[in-house]
Amino acid sequence: MKDKFNLWWGVAGIMSILVAAIHILAGTPEIMVPLAKIEMPAVIFAIMDVMWNQVSLLLIIVGLALLFAAKRGAQSMDMVLFINVIYAGIAIIFMIAGLFYLQSLWPMPQWILFGLIALVAQIGWHKQKGRVH
């Protein structure tokens, strides 16, 4: 499998881009539009807007990076592992915040999406390494 297209990484890349679309198209009206209506210092809203757009950029760039990695194969193993750590970390942050602030994982189910992308990409990592057939 070392010289073949890594389908798992390709799927993970598409998943990340789809999550970006959900984030932008569904999340913006659900989260950012109501926040814009709350009276708060402009700098606070500006910071939230920057963070919102950083997540959009992260999701798109990581999706493209995973698609690129899928084509390059073994040369991209370190990058994919790095991405998996980031996405697994984001999933954990959502889980901790949900449990701490809301006493439930379900009001913020984004952890499922980030965890699934990391899982799919990690399966591809192990296939690339030759550990899974």
BELQUIRA-V855775 format. One record per backbone hydrogen bond with DSSP energy under -0.5 kcal/mol. NH is the residue of the N-H (numbers start at 1). CO is the residue of the C=O. If there is no record, write none. Layout:
nh/co
NH/CO
NH/CO
//
This chain:
nh/co
4/1
6/70
7/5
10/6
11/7
12/8
13/9
14/10
15/11
16/12
17/13
18/14
19/15
20/16
21/17
22/18
23/19
24/20
25/21
26/22
27/22
28/23
28/24
30/26
31/27
32/27
33/28
35/31
36/32
37/33
37/34
38/34
38/35
40/38
44/41
45/41
46/42
47/43
48/44
49/45
50/46
51/47
52/48
53/49
54/50
55/51
56/52
57/53
58/54
59/55
60/56
61/57
62/58
63/59
64/60
65/61
66/62
67/63
68/64
69/65
70/66
71/67
72/68
73/69
74/2
75/72
76/73
77/74
80/76
81/77
82/78
83/79
84/80
85/81
86/82
87/83
88/84
89/85
90/86
91/87
92/88
93/89
94/90
95/91
96/92
97/93
98/94
99/95
100/96
101/97
102/97
102/98
103/99
104/98
109/106
111/108
112/109
113/109
114/110
115/111
116/112
117/113
118/114
119/115
120/116
121/117
122/118
123/119
124/120
125/121
126/122
127/123
128/124
129/125
130/126
130/127
131/126
132/126
//
